[in-house]
Amino acid sequence: MATEIRKVEFGIENAYYAPVLPEGAGFDAPIPLIGATGCTMEIEATDTPIHADNRVHLTIPGTDVVTGELSMLQLPESFMIHAHGRKKMVNGMLTNTGDRKVFALMFQGVQLMEDGTTTKVIHTFYNCLSGKPGFEKTTKADEVEAEALISPMTYSPSSYALDDEGIPTTYTTLYYSPETALFFSNFGKEIILPMTPGPVEFLTITPASSTVESGKSILINVTDSSRPIIPFWEIISGGTGTTSITSITDTTAELTVDSAQLPGDSIIIRASFPDDPTIYDEITISVVAPVLATLTITGPLSIPANGNGLFEIINQSRPGEFIWTIMSGEEGTTRIEAQDPTTEANLIVDPLQTEGSMITIRATYADDPLSFTEIITTITARELATLTRTAPYRRR
């Protein structure tokens, strides 16, 4: 009978343990195992040789005995209660009178490959039984050293972790690759079993509204995805004129609709994985007629040719900045100047503006050229300056 002992040491990152549920229910949700620093595994393989004709004719492999150690700088209370058989009293004290229970252990690490590169790896042990840790408390005058707590471990096959032939598995190793990347991005959510299917890639986008007005824009957000990405956005159908979609953040795009886009049109938007266009989500946005803002201008209905008049916006349906324009009727240097705030503007009339001419003034929302109102003022005769003549004073 030949016995071979192989020892493997693992560096630990992101360790989790999961209690084994009773009555064949599998594994509970993983719990972070804070403080774990290292794990070892010793495999004692016992083979039985069968001799014939003065030589080894056949070797029958025996059952591997897998043991090891788990090193930790601190012991979470939940782990001590579950794995080390501690029992919590009503006053908060932990006794050593509880029962040790089996659990699964899962952690990440980095492994050196044959070509000299390193890769991420996930190690999982499915049926772990921990011995009580050995530890040593010391006090030093000049320095403080963190003492590792060493728990002896026994790793056994688990009937909850079967391979493709239905054989119970003791431990598995999963190396990082593009095909296994989702296991790493979803690490810690569940215990990965030998027959666990790969996570399904998905992407979900949600618009701020299912409708958008002609000439307006709307934001569309990535609300969920199987892994962090900056999606590729495109209009699949329905867009006309200058209607476009633009990425503005890693997870948000803006759909801007041409003002000539007809109400009733349907625009189909797609977001997809840049590295795999077969993974995408689509939404349909309906174009509706624009809802115009309303406003009213008040001001003088007549202004002398050499005068000026103040116009003001009242009864606006929403706050905003405004653009003032003379639409028709101006002559010479006649002009309109917006004040601060832009709800007011001053019409300055050229002295030579024709008497009786009419000037049309428009005020428009700066962010919505379709929302405006107009007022007409009539130019009257120029006001002439008046002089008062005073007789000279004469001394008698």
C-alpha positions in Angstrom: 0.0 0.0 0.0 1.5 3.3 -1.1 0.6 6.6 0.5 1.3 10.0 -1.1 0.8 13.3 0.7 0.5 16.4 -1.3 0.2 19.8 0.4 -1.2 22.9 -1.2 -1.2 26.5 0.2 -3.7 29.1 -0.9 -3.6 32.9 -0.5 -7.1 34.1 0.4 -9.1 37.1 -0.8 -12.8 37.6 -0.3 -13.5 34.6 1.8 -17.1 33.4 2.4 -18.6 30.5 4.4 -22.1 29.1 3.9 -23.8 26.9 6.5 -25.0 23.5 5.1 -28.8 23.3 5.5 -30.4 20.3 7.0 -32.5 17.7 5.2 -30.9 18.0 1.8 -31.7 21.7 1.4 -28.2 22.5 0.1 -26.3 25.6 1.2 -27.4 28.8 2.9 -26.5 32.2 1.6 -22.7 32.9 1.8 -21.5 35.0 4.8 -18.3 37.1 4.6 -15.5 35.5 6.5 -13.6 38.6 7.5 -10.1 38.1 8.8 -9.2 35.0 6.8 -5.6 35.1 5.6 -4.6 31.6 4.4 -5.8 28.1 3.8 -3.8 24.9 3.3 -4.9 21.5 2.0 -3.2 18.2 2.5 -4.3 15.3 0.3 -3.3 11.9 1.5 -3.9 9.5 -1.4 -3.6 5.8 -0.5 -3.3 3.3 -3.4 -3.3 -0.5 -3.1 -1.0 -2.3 -5.5 -2.0 -5.8 -6.9 1.0 -8.0 -7.7 1.2 -10.7 -10.4 4.1 -12.4 -12.0 6.5 -10.8 -9.6 5.5 -7.2 -10.6 2.8 -4.7 -9.9 0.0 -5.8 -12.1 -2.7 -3.3 -11.1 -3.0 -0.4 -8.7 -6.4 0.3 -7.1 -6.8 3.9 -6.1 -8.0 4.5 -2.6 -10.1 7.3 -1.1 -8.3 10.7 -0.7 -8.2 12.0 2.8 -8.2 15.8 2.6 -7.2 17.9 5.7 -5.7 21.3 6.2 -5.7 24.5 8.2 -7.5 27.8 8.0 -5.6 30.9 9.2 -7.5 33.9 10.5 -6.6 37.1 12.2 -10.0 37.5 13.8 -13.0 35.2 14.3 -16.4 36.5 13.4 -18.9 35.6 16.1 -21.3 33.9 13.7 -18.4 31.7 12.5 -17.4 30.8 16.0 -20.9 29.8 16.8 -21.5 27.7 13.7 -18.0 26.2 13.0 -16.3 26.1 16.4 -19.2 25.0 18.6 -19.6 28.2 20.6 -22.9 28.9 22.3 -24.1 32.4 23.0 -25.7 33.1 26.4 -28.4 35.6 27.1 -25.8 37.9 28.7 -23.7 37.8 25.5 -21.1 35.4 26.8 -19.9 32.7 24.4 -19.4 29.2 25.9 -17.7 26.2 24.4 -20.7 23.9 24.9 -22.2 24.2 21.4 -22.0 21.8 18.5 -19.7 22.2 15.5 -21.5 22.2 12.2 -20.3 21.7 8.7 -20.1 24.5 6.1 -18.9 25.3 2.7 -15.8 27.5 2.2 -15.3 29.7 -0.9 -12.6 32.2 -1.6 -10.7 33.9 -4.3 -7.0 33.9 -5.0 -4.3 34.6 -7.6 -2.4 31.7 -9.2 0.7 31.7 -11.2 0.2 29.9 -14.6 2.7 27.8 -16.6 3.4 30.7 -19.0 4.4 33.0 -16.1 1.2 35.0 -16.1 -1.1 35.2 -13.1 -4.9 34.7 -13.2 -7.7 35.0 -10.7 -9.2 31.8 -9.3 -12.1 30.7 -7.1 -11.6 27.8 -4.7 -14.6 26.1 -3.1 -14.7 23.4 -0.4 -18.2 21.9 0.0 -18.1 20.0 3.2 -15.8 21.5 5.8 -15.5 20.6 9.5 -13.4 22.9 11.6 -11.5 22.0 14.7 -11.3 24.5 17.5 -8.5 27.1 16.8 -5.2 27.2 18.6 -4.0 30.7 19.5 -1.5 32.4 21.7 -1.9 35.8 23.4 1.3 37.7 24.1 2.2 41.1 25.3 5.4 42.9 24.1 6.6 46.2 25.4 7.7 47.8 22.2 5.6 46.2 19.5 2.2 44.7 18.7 2.1 41.6 16.6 -1.1 40.1 15.1 -1.2 36.4 16.0 -3.0 34.1 13.5 -5.6 31.8 14.7 -5.1 28.3 13.2 -8.1 26.1 12.8 -7.6 22.5 11.7 -9.9 21.5 8.9 -11.3 18.3 7.4 -12.6 18.5 3.9 -15.0 15.8 2.8 -17.2 15.0 -0.3 -20.6 16.7 -0.4 -23.7 15.1 -1.7 -24.9 18.6 -2.5 -22.0 19.2 -4.9 -22.2 16.4 -7.6 -20.2 16.4 -10.8 -21.6 15.5 -14.2 -21.5 11.7 -13.3 -23.3 12.3 -10.0 -20.1 11.8 -7.9 -19.9 13.9 -4.7 -17.2 16.6 -4.8 -14.8 17.7 -2.1 -13.4 20.8 -3.7 -13.3 22.7 -7.0 -11.1 25.2 -8.8 -12.5 27.8 -11.2 -10.1 29.9 -13.3 -10.9 33.3 -14.7 -11.7 33.5 -18.4 -14.1 35.5 -20.6 -16.5 32.6 -20.3 -16.3 32.5 -16.5 -16.1 36.2 -15.9 -19.7 36.5 -14.5 -18.9 34.0 -11.8 -16.3 36.4 -10.6 -18.4 39.6 -10.9 -21.2 37.8 -9.0 -18.9 36.2 -6.5 -20.3 35.9 -3.0 -23.9 35.7 -4.0 -24.2 31.9 -3.8 -22.0 28.8 -3.5 -20.9 27.8 -7.0 -21.6 24.1 -7.6 -19.9 21.9 -10.2 -23.0 21.8 -12.3 -24.1 25.4 -11.7 -24.9 26.9 -15.1 -23.0 30.1 -16.1 -24.8 33.3 -15.2 -27.0 34.6 -18.0 -25.8 37.9 -19.4 -28.5 40.6 -19.4 -29.1 44.3 -19.8 -32.1 46.4 -18.8 -32.8 49.9 -19.9 -35.6 52.2 -18.7 -36.7 55.6 -20.1 -37.7 58.5 -18.0 -41.0 58.4 -19.9 -42.6 56.2 -22.6 -43.4 59.3 -24.6 -41.4 62.3 -25.9 -42.6 65.5 -27.5 -41.4 66.5 -31.0 -38.4 68.8 -30.6 -37.7 67.7 -27.1 -35.3 65.2 -25.5 -35.6 62.3 -22.9 -33.1 60.4 -20.8 -32.8 56.6 -20.9 -30.9 54.8 -18.2 -29.3 51.4 -17.7 -31.2 50.2 -14.6 -29.6 46.7 -14.4 -27.0 44.6 -16.1 -25.1 41.3 -15.4 -21.8 43.2 -15.4 -20.6 46.8 -15.4 -20.5 48.1 -19.0 -20.7 51.3 -21.0 -23.4 50.2 -23.5 -23.5 50.9 -27.2 -26.7 53.0 -28.0 -28.5 53.1 -31.3 -31.8 54.0 -32.9 -33.1 50.8 -34.6 -36.0 52.4 -36.4 -38.4 55.3 -36.3 -36.1 58.2 -36.1 -36.3 61.0 -38.8 -34.4 64.1 -39.5 -31.9 65.0 -36.8 -33.4 62.7 -34.2 -30.4 61.1 -32.4 -29.3 59.3 -29.3 -26.1 60.3 -27.4 -24.4 58.7 -24.5 -23.9 61.3 -21.7 -22.7 59.1 -18.8 -21.6 55.5 -18.4 -25.2 54.4 -17.8 -27.3 57.2 -19.3 -28.2 58.3 -22.9 -30.2 61.2 -24.2 -32.7 60.8 -27.0 -33.2 64.1 -28.9 -36.2 64.2 -31.2 -36.3 66.4 -34.3 -39.0 69.1 -34.2 -40.3 67.8 -37.5 -40.7 64.2 -36.1 -44.4 63.5 -36.5 -46.7 62.8 -33.5 -47.6 59.1 -33.5 -44.1 57.9 -34.7 -42.5 55.1 -32.7 -38.8 55.2 -32.1 -37.1 51.9 -31.1 -33.9 52.4 -29.0 -31.4 49.6 -28.4 -28.6 49.3 -25.9 -26.1 46.4 -26.3 -22.9 45.1 -24.8 -20.0 46.6 -26.9 -18.2 43.2 -26.8 -21.3 41.1 -27.5 -24.0 42.8 -29.6 -26.3 39.7 -29.1 -26.9 40.8 -25.6 -29.2 43.9 -25.6 -32.4 45.4 -24.5 -34.8 47.5 -26.6 -37.5 50.0 -25.7 -40.1 51.9 -27.8 -40.6 55.6 -27.3 -43.8 57.2 -28.8 -43.6 60.7 -30.2 -46.4 63.0 -29.2 -47.3 66.6 -30.1 -45.4 69.2 -28.2 -47.2 70.8 -25.3 -46.5 74.5 -25.7 -45.7 76.8 -22.8 -47.9 79.9 -22.6 -47.0 83.4 -21.8 -48.4 86.9 -22.2 -46.7 90.2 -23.0 -47.8 93.5 -21.6 -46.5 96.9 -22.8 -47.4 100.2 -24.4 -49.6 99.9 -27.5 -48.2 103.1 -29.0 -44.7 104.7 -28.7 -43.6 108.0 -30.2 -40.9 107.8 -33.0 -38.2 109.1 -30.8 -39.3 107.3 -27.6 -39.0 104.0 -26.0 -41.3 101.5 -24.2 -40.9 98.8 -21.6 -42.5 95.4 -22.3 -42.9 92.7 -19.7 -43.8 89.0 -19.7 -46.7 88.1 -17.4 -48.7 84.9 -16.8 -45.9 82.5 -18.0 -46.9 78.8 -17.6 -43.4 78.0 -16.3 -40.2 79.9 -15.4 -37.5 80.3 -18.0 -35.2 82.6 -20.0 -36.6 84.5 -22.9 -35.4 85.8 -26.2 -36.9 89.1 -27.5 -37.1 89.7 -31.2 -38.6 92.4 -33.5 -40.4 90.3 -36.1 -41.4 93.2 -38.5 -41.9 96.9 -38.9 -38.6 98.3 -37.5 -36.8 101.1 -39.4 -33.3 102.5 -39.0 -31.9 102.0 -35.5 -35.1 100.8 -33.9 -34.2 97.9 -31.7 -35.3 95.9 -28.6 -33.0 95.2 -25.7 -33.6 92.5 -23.2 -33.3 93.5 -19.6 -32.2 91.5 -16.5 -34.1 89.3 -15.9 -35.2 88.5 -19.4 -38.8 88.8 -18.5 -38.5 92.5 -19.5 -37.3 94.3 -22.6 -37.0 97.9 -23.8 -38.0 98.9 -27.3 -36.0 101.9 -28.5 -37.5 103.6 -31.5 -35.5 105.4 -34.2 -36.4 109.1 -34.4 -37.1 108.7 -38.1 -39.4 105.7 -37.7 -42.5 106.3 -39.8 -45.5 107.6 -38.0 -48.3 105.0 -38.1 -45.9 102.1 -38.7 -46.6 99.0 -36.6 -43.8 97.0 -34.9 -44.4 93.3 -34.0 -42.4 92.1 -31.0 -42.0 88.4 -30.0 -40.9 86.8 -26.8 -39.8 83.2 -27.0 -38.8 80.6 -24.4 -35.0 80.2 -24.9 -35.3 76.4 -24.6 -38.4 76.0 -26.7 -38.7 78.1 -29.9 -42.2 76.9 -30.5 -43.5 78.5 -27.3 -43.8 82.3 -27.9 -46.2 85.2 -27.9 -46.3 88.5 -29.8 -47.5 92.0 -29.3 -47.9 94.9 -31.8 -47.2 98.5 -30.9 -47.9 101.5 -33.2 -45.5 104.4 -33.8 -47.0 107.8 -33.2 -45.6 111.3 -34.1 -42.4 112.2 -32.6 -42.6 114.1 -29.5 -41.1 117.6 -30.0 -39.2 119.4 -27.3 -40.9 122.5 -26.0 -39.1 125.8 -25.2 -40.4 128.7 -23.0 -39.2 132.1 -24.1 -38.6 134.7 -21.4 -38.4 138.4 -22.2 -35.1 140.0 -21.3 -34.9 142.0 -18.1 -34.5 145.7 -18.6 -33.5 148.2 -15.9 -35.5 151.3 -15.8 
